[in-house]
Amino acid sequence: MNGANTFMMFSIVAYMVAVIIIGFVYAKRNDQVGDFYLGGRKLGPIVTAMSAEASDMSSWLLMGLPGVAYLSGFADAGWTAIGLAIGTYVNWLVVARRLRRYSVVAGNAITLPEFFSNRYHDSGKLLTWIAALVILIFFIPYTAAGFASCGKLFNSLFGVDYTTAMIVGAVVVVAYTAIGGFLAESATDLIQGIIMSIALLGILIFGAVVVGGFGAVFEESSSLPGYLSMTFTHNVASGKAESYGLVTIISTMAWGLGYFGMPHILLRFMAIGDEKKLVFSRRIAVTWVVVSLTVAVLIGVVGHAMSVNGSIPLLEGTASETIIIRMSELLSHTGTISALIAGVVLSGILAATMSTSDSQLLVASSSVTENLLKDCFGIKLPADTTMHIARAAVITVAIIAAFIARDPDSSIFVIVSFAWAGFGAAFGPVMLFALFWRRSNVYGAVAGMVSGGVTVFVWKYLVRPLGGVWDIYELLPAFIFACVAIVVVSLLTEAPGKEITDEFDTVIKMGNQ
């Protein structure tokens, strides 16, 4: 290992040690399972905002999204970013405060499946069963995508065996998550969000300087047909521009719908200590998201210009997702300080990975312990035993995710997009109707959750491959079908009982005070 790599490795190892220490610091604050999974609803506004968005913007922000922009230009990555920015704002504006209130009124729920079940007084726990299974089905591959990015990072940069590197990254995430729980995860997310910001801005500026300024970047890119357009996209295989029509734009912007069903983000709304601080949290969160997404897209474009002028190798296929790694490697060779800075940038990739993986592990773990064992099977255990099982569940889910992530050629962007669609369609419509439609009932919620989740699979693997007008991101049709199912089934079945509607009215009155 040369000198530059040594300094970069030092920065990365220091970061890993720091997050594990944070886990031990917060371990003492987990007196009960509610603290482990929701932090006792004690989060401050800044931690709420940054942990929500850091856990949202997984490794695809620093690897997947720049990779898409690198290959095809502005359109695909740009409309995705716009949809996500709008979705972030609307989610904070519409869902956050009401979910915080309703989760307390509905039996002080500490998990999303528990909230759905309590909201509709589902004594049979069918909603809990389905929601817990949805979380396990989609979060395990989502977590696997994060582990895969760790493997790609160390393999691409240091030549470390992919599987070994992936497992080391997984072990670090599991260590501080299993030890410190939700509070440790949220505190590290705040730090990780800051590191991600430094990484994105630092590498963008460096790349632009190498190419000769942003003017040179856009001049270099303008020679590629459709590359800088928002209505055309650059086809790498043919070298020609392809139309990016209205239907495709709407389909791509549908990424924003996913926010209404993301358990690891919605839990932050439930966990904030003072709901009045959500306005401040929203401003921080939306600003961070808009800036981060914009910079991530520009990194892809700048990186491509660097490849064209020979500063870094030309990347093809899933290798494009390592663009920020290649740029960091070049930075590391410009001096000792630069090598340390490059290490911080690479730590940003780890931060993006860990900030999402830790959240997913906790949510998946809570589905096993709180929703399946406790709620569905009715197993009552002492508090200390439950804590041990919760930590064991984190480790078990991580092992399964690591097994799935063993393929080094898997695309981070593709895996994340599918899992995002699954949660957005299965949980998003149910969440919105649960919070805003008094007439919705448990039958409609079940129908919406099942139809949304199933449609994602059907559309992804049976309909979308037909191409043409059917080539629509699976989240959009699945979300629509789920909404229709909730309305139709709710109206065709008995209305919710007085106790349920009284709780709904209580939440509404709280909002009017």
N, C-alpha and C positions, 0 to 999 in steps of 0.2 A: 504494500500500500504506500503510495507516494505521499509527500508532505501535504498537498492540498486535500487529499482524501482523508488524511489523519485529522486535520482541523475540522472538516465537515463531519466526520464521525464523532468527534468530540462534542460538537454542538448538539448532534442528534441524541447521543447517549445522555448528555446532561439534561436534555428535555425529558427523556424517558424516566430518568431517576426522579426528576422534579414531580411528575404527575403521580408516581407511585407514593412519594412522600405525602402528597396531598391526600391520597387515599387513606393513609394511616392517620393523618390528622383528623379527618372527618369520621373515621370509624367509631370514635368514642361518642359521637352524637346520634348514633343509631340505637336508640333505646327500644324501639319497637319496629314492627314491619312497616307501619305507616311512614316512619322516618326514612327507612331504607328505600322505599319506592317513591315517596312524594315529598320527602324532606320536611314533613310536618307542616306543610303550607307556610314556609318561612322565607321564601326567596324574595330578595330585594328586586327593584325594578330593572337595574342594570344587568344583574345576573340573569334575571328572567329573559330579558331581550337577547342578550348575547348567547346564552345557552340554548335558547330556542332556535336561533338562526345558525349557530355553529353546528348544532346537532342536525339541522336541516341540510346545510350545505356540506355534504359529505365529500369524499375524495373526488367525486366527479366534478366539483367546482374547480379544483386545481389540475385535474387530469382529464376527466371525461369531456367537459364543456370546451376547454381549450383545444382538445383533440379534434372535436367536431369542427370548430372554427378553422383549425389548421388545414383540414382536408377540403372543406367545401365553402368556406367563407362566411359572410355575415348572416345569410338568411336563416339557416336551420338553427344555429346557435343563438342568433339575435332574437328571433321570435320566441324561442324557448325561454330566454332570459326575460323578455317582456311579459310573457305569461306568468312566470314565476314572481316577478316583481308585483304585478297586479294582484295575484293570489295572496301574496304575503300581506299586502296592505288590507285587503278585504277581510282576510282571516282575523287579523288583529282588531280591525274596526268592528266587525259584526259578531264574531264568535267568542272572542277572548273573555269579555266581561260576563256575558250571560252564562258561559260554561263554568266560570269560576263560581258564580252564585248557585247555579243549578246543581253542580256536583256536591255542594254542601247540603242543599235542601234535600237532594235525592240520597239520603242515607250516608252523607259524608264519604262518597265514593273516592277511592284512591287509584283506581285503574279505569281504563276506558270500558272494557267489558262490564265491569261492575256498575259504571254509570248508566250504560244502556239498560241493563237489567233492572236497576233501581228506578230509573226514569219511567219504565213501563210496568213496574211491579210484576215482573216476570217470575212468578213463584216456581215455575218448572225449570228455570235457568237455561232455557233453550238459547236465548240471546247470548248468554255468557259462554255457553259451549261453542257456538258458531264464531263469536268474536275472538275467543281465545285461539281457536284453530286457524282463523284468518291471520292472526298475528304470527303464529308459528310458521304457517305456510309461506308468508311473504317476508317476514323479518329475517329468517335464517339465510336465504340467498342474499338479502340486502346487506346483512352483516358480512357475508362471504365476499361481497364486492369490496368492502373496506379492507378486509384482510388481504385480498388480492393486490390492492394498491400498495400495501406494505411490501409484499414480495417483489412487485415490479420495481419499486423504488430501489431497494438494496441490490437486486439482481442487475438492474440497468447501470447503476452507478459504481458499485463496488465489486461486481462479479460474484456476489454471494449466491449460493444455491437458492433458487426461487422458493422452494418449499421450506427450507430452513428459515429464510428471512420472513416469510409469511407467518410461520409459527411463532417466531420471536415477537413480532408485532402483536399477534393475538394474545400472547401471554401477558404482555405489558398492559393491554387494554383490560383483560380479565382481572389482573392483579388489583388495579386501583378501583375498578368497578365493584368487584366482589367484596373488597375490603371496606370501601367508603360509601358505597351506595349512591343514592340520588344527589345528596349534597356534594359529595366528592366529584361526582360526574358533572354537576352544574358549575362548580368552582373551576374545574379544569376546562370546561367548555368556554368560560369567560377568557381564560388565558389563551386557549387554543384559537378563539376568534380573533384576538389581538395578533397572535403570531400569523394566522392566515392572512390578515390584512397587510402586515409587513411583507410577507412573502409575495403576495400578489403585486403590490405597488413596486416593491424593490426590483423584482424580476422584469416587470414591464418597462420600467425606466432604463434598466441595464440593456434590455434587448433593443429598445429604440435607439439608444446611444450607439450600439454596435452597428446597426444598420445605417445610421447617419441621420436620425431624427424621424419623427412621424411622417413628415412629408415624403421622405425616401421610402418609408414602409408602404404608404398608399400608392406611390408611383410604381413600386415594384409589384404590388398586388393587382394594380389596375390592368396589367397585361393578361391576367387570367380571366377568361370570359365568365361573367356572372359572380365573380368572387366577392366584390364589394357591394353587390346589390341586395336589397331586401325582397325583391320580387323574382329573382333568379338565383340559382345555386350552381356552384361549379362542380361538374362531374369529373372526378379524378381519372376515371378509366378512359373516358372519351376526350377529355380536355375541353369539353364544350359546356356552354351554359344551358341549364334546364329550367323551365318555368317553375316558379314557386307560387302557385295560384292561391286564391282566396280560401278554398277548402283546406289546403295544406297549411295555410297560415293559422286558420281557426283550430285545426287539429293540433298543431304544434303549441299554440297558446293554451291549449287545454291542460297543459302541465300545471297551470295555476289552480285548477280544480282540485288537485291532489291535496292541497293544504288542509282542506276541511276534514280530511280523514287520516292525517298523520298522527299516530298515537304519541310519538316522542316529542312532537311539537305541542299538541293539545294538552299534554300533561303539564307543560310549563304554565299554561293559562290556569290550570287547576291549582298549581303550587305557589303562586305569588302570595305574599303575605297581605298586601293591601291592594284591593282591586282598583282603588282610585289612582294608583301609580301605573296602571296599564296604558294610559295615554302617553306618559313619558317613555314607557317601554316600547310602545308602538313606534314612536318617532326614531328611537335609536335603532330598532330592528329594521325598519323599512329603509332608512338611510344606509345602513351597513349592507343590506342586500342589494340595493340598486348599484352602489359603488362596486361591490365585489363582483357582481355578475358582469357589469360593464368591463371591468378590468380583465376578467377571465376570458371574455370573448376577444378582447384586444390582444391578449397574450398569444392566442392562437394565430392571429393574423401577423403579429410581429415575428413570431417563431417561424412562420412559413417564409417570411422575407429573409430571415437569417439563414434558412436552408437554401434559398435561391442564391444568396451571395456567397455561400460556401462556409459560413461561420460554424454551422452545425450540420450534421448529416441529414439527408432527405429521409423523412419517415413515411412509412406506408401502413395502411390498415390500422390495427389496434396499437401499433408502435407509436402512432401519433399521440396517444395518451401519455407518452413519456416526454412530451415537448418541454415542459417546465423543468424536468430533470436534466435534459440536455442543455438547456439554457443555464441552469445552475452549475453544471459541470464546467461550462465555459467560463462562467464568472469565477469559479474557484481557482482558476489558473492565472488570475491577474494579480495575485498577491495574498499574503497571509490574512490580512483583514478581510479581503474579499472572500477567502475560503471560509472564514468564520460566518460571514454574512450568507454565503451559499448554504452553509449548514443550517442557518436559521430558516432560509427559504424551504429547504428540504424538510425541516421540522414542521413547517407549515403544512406540507403534504400529510405528514403523520398526524398533525393536529386535525386536519380535515377528516382524516380516516377515523381517528379515535373519538372525536367529538360526536360522530354519528354512531359508530359501533357500540360505544358505551351505553348510549341511550337505548339502542335497539336491544342490547343484551338485557338491560333492566326491564324493559317492557315485555320481552319474551319470557323472562324469568317470572315476572309477576303473573303472566298468563298461566304458568304452570302451578305456582304456589297458591296465589290468591284466588284465581278464577276456577281452575280445574280441581285442585286438591281440596281447597276450602269450600268454595261456593257450590261446585257441581257434585263432588263426592262427599261433601260434608265432613271432611276429616278435621278434627279439632286437635291441635297440638300446642304444647307450651311455647311461649314467646321465643325462648332461646333455640328450641328445636326448629321452629319456623324460620328463624334467621339462618340457621345452618342449611336448611333445605333451599332457601332463597339463593344463598351463595352457591350451593351445589348446582342449582338450576342454571345460573349464569355460566358456570364452567361447562356444563353439558351442552348448552346451546352453542357455546363458542367452539366446542370440539366438532359438532356437526357442521357448523359454518366453515371451519377450517378444512374439513374434508371436502366440502363442495368447492372451496377456493383453490384446490390443488392444481387446477388447470391454468398454466401461465398465459395461455392465449385467449382467455375469456375477456370480453369487453366490459369494462366498468360501466360505461354509459348505458349499454344495452340491459345489463342486469338491473341497474338502478331504475331505469325507465319502466321496466316491467313491474318491479315491486312497488314503485310509486303509483302506477296505475291500479294495482291491486288494492292498496289501502284507500286511495282516493275514491274508487268506485264502491268498495264494500262498506266503508265507514262514512265517507263524506256526505252522501245524501241522507243517511240515517241520522247523522249528527245535526244537520241543518233542520230537518223536519222535527227532530226531538226537541230542539231549542225554540223553534218558531211556529210549529203548527200544533195547535191544541187538540185537534181531532185525530192526529196520528195515533196508531195503537201498536201493540206488540206484534200483531200479525203483519201489519204493513212493514214494520221494522225488520222482521225476519225475512219477508219477501224481498225487501230492498237490499239487505245485506247479502243474501244468497244470489240473487240475480246479478248484482253488481260484480261480485267475485267471480261467478261462473262466466259471465260475459267477457271478462278480461281474458280468460283462457281461450274461449271460443273465438273471439275476434282476433287475438294474437296469432293463433296457430291454424285456424281454419278459414277465416274471412279475409284478413289482411293480406295473406299471401296471394290472393286473387289479383291484387294490384289495381291500378286504375282508380276509380272512385271509391273503392273499398280500402285503399291504402291510407287509413286514418288511424291516428294514435288510439289505441284501445281504450284509453281512459275516457274519451269523449262519449262514444256510444254506450259504454258500460255505465257511466254516470247518468246518462239520460234514461236508460232502461230501468235503472234502480229507482230513480225519481218517480217514473211512471208506475212502477210496481208498488211503491209505498203509498201513493195516492189512491190507486185503484183498489188495492187489497184493503186499505184502511176504510174506504167508503163502503166496501162490500161486506165488511164484518162489523161486529158490534162496536159501538163507541166506547172510548175509555171510561172507566168508572169515575165517580165523583172525587174519590181520594186522589186519583191521578191528576184530574183537571184542577183540583184545589192547589196541588203543589205547583202546577204550571202557572196558575194565577198568582200564587205567592211570589214566584220568581219575577213575573211581569211587574207586580207592584213594587218590588225591591228596585227595579230599574227606573220606576217613576218617582222615587223618593229623592 
